Amino acid sequence: PFLGRKIAYDEEFKAKYIPSWYDYSIEKPKSAWTKEELHMQVMMLQKQLHERAARGEFTPEKLDEMRRNLHKKPEKEEYAHFSKLHPGVDDDEELEDD
């Protein structure tokens, strides 16, 4: 493990001891977000969800309605069953959480 880690992270060591024909490594793409930016996005989302919960947007009735209407019904009637929560559950039937 030590040698593999050394090869992976130490460019000078890799250039000195690993022949170029044996180096199959690819260049790492630049990340879209840094860790700090990603952390800030998660914190903002958490704050927004907390504010929505304080306003009462996540009551059991609203959550049940949201779960039932999550997907828009397709225009063709033959594909309408795809928008249901479960093919065996009617629109007025109670949902069971496991």
N, C-alpha and C positions, 0 to 999 in steps of 0.2 A: 504493500500500500504506500509506503514512503516514496519509493522510486516513481510509481505512477503519479502520485501527487506532485512530486518534484517536476516531472516531465510536463504535467498539465499546466502548472502555474509559473514555472520558471523558464522564461523565454530564452535567457542566456544559456542555461543548462541544456535546453532542448536543441538550440542551434549548435552547440558544441559537440554533443554526444549522439544525437539522433540524425541519421542521414536524411537528406531532403526527399529521397525516393521512398522513404518509409513513413514520412509524415503525412497522414491522411486528415489532419485537423482542418476544420473550416473556420473561416472568420466569423466571430460572433456578431449577429446583427445588433444594432443599437436598439435598446429597449424604447418603447413608446413613452413610458413613464419611468421616472426614477422611483426608488423605494419611498422617498419622502412624498412625492406627488401622489403615488398610489395610496399611501397612508392618509393623506389629506382628503382624497376622494372618498375613502371608506368612512372617515370621520364625518364628512359633510353628509353622506348618505345616512349614517346613524343618527345625526342630529335631525335631519328631515323626517325620518321615520318616527323619532321620539316626539317631534312637534305634531305630526299627524295623529299619533296615538293620544296625545294630550287633548287634541281637538275632538277626539271621539270618532275618528274615521275607521277604526278597526273593531267596531262592535260586532258581536256574533252574527247579527242579522245582515250587516253590510258585507262581512266576510263571506257569508253563505251566498249572497247575491253575486258577489264578485267571482266566486268560484264557479257559479253556474253560468255566468255570462262572460267568461274569460275570452272565449273565442267568438268571433263574429260568424253568423250563419252564412254558409255559401249561397250564391245566387241560385244554383241548380238544386232542386229539391232532392235529387238522387244522392247528393253528397251532404245532406243536412245532418246525417248521423255522425259525421266527423266532428261537428262542433259541440256535441254533447259531452258532458263530463264523463259519462260512462254509457255505452250503448244500452245497458239494461236498466238505467235509472231514468224515470220520467221526470219532467220538469217540476212537477209538484211533489215529488217523492222526497222524503227526508234522507240526508246524507249521513253515513256513519263514518266516524273517524276511528282509525285503529291506532 
